[in-house]
Amino acid sequence: MSGQQGSILIVDDEAVTILEPEYRNIGMVYQDRSLFHHLSVAENILFGLRIRQQTKSAMKKELAEIASLVGVTHLLDRKNRKVKRW
């Protein structure tokens, strides 16, 4: 099967390949930890939520949950170039 065949099933077996990318409600994470170097750790985490135009309270809650989950709460205010290892 080539990359042009098949489908991608997300939550509840919903096929998202029929949707335009901006309507799929998914994101991606680069495996080489490429981040926006001019943004802080918090701003990098929040980038996708800002694109989706989430409310500030929803973004604050999501930021706290994600930062806690991956153990970077203490790094949130640092710029990416100041973070050597997470």
N, C-alpha and C positions, 0 to 999 in steps of 0.2 A: 504494500500500500504506500503510495507517495504522500507527501505533505498536502496534496490537493484533494485527497480522498478521505472519507470517513467523517466522523463527527467528534466533538468534544462535549462530554456530558459533565455538567456541574451539579450543584445541589439539586436533589430530587430528580436526578436524571434528565435535567433540562438541557436540550441541545442548544449550545450557544453559537455554533458555527453559522447559523442562519441569520444571526444578528450582526449589525455593524459593530466594530470593536468598541466604540464609545458607549454602547448599550449593553455590553456583556457583564458589567458590574464585577469585573475581576481586575487584578493588577498583576504585576510581575516583580520579581526580585532578581536582580543581577547576581550571578553566582560569584563574580569577582569583587563583590562589595563596592561597586561603583556608586558613589553618592555625589550629590551636588556639593562641590568643594566650598562654595561660597555660603552655604546654608549651615545652620546648626544641626545637631543630631535631631532635635525636636522638629525643626522645619523640614528635614528630610523625611521623617516619619509622617508628618502631616501633609506632605505634598499632594498625595492622591486624594485626601479628603477635601483639600481646598479646591482641587479641580472639580470634584463632585459637588461643590458648594454646600458642604455640610455646615450646620450651625456651629457657633463657637463653643457652646456647651457640649455638643456631641463630639467635636474635635478634641476638647480637653479631656473628656472621659475616655475616648479611644486612645489618645496619647498615653494616658496613665496606664491603661490596660496593656498596651503593646510594650511600653518601656519596662514595665514590671515583668512581663512575660519573658522578654529577652535579656533582662538584667542590665539595662543601660540608664536607669533612672538618674543615677549620679552624673551622667554624661550629657544630659539633655541640652544644657546651655553652651556646650563646647561646639566650636566650628569643626567641621569634618577634618580639616587639615591638622587639628590639634589632637585628634583621637588616633592613636597608633594601633591599638588592638581593643576590641570590644570584649 
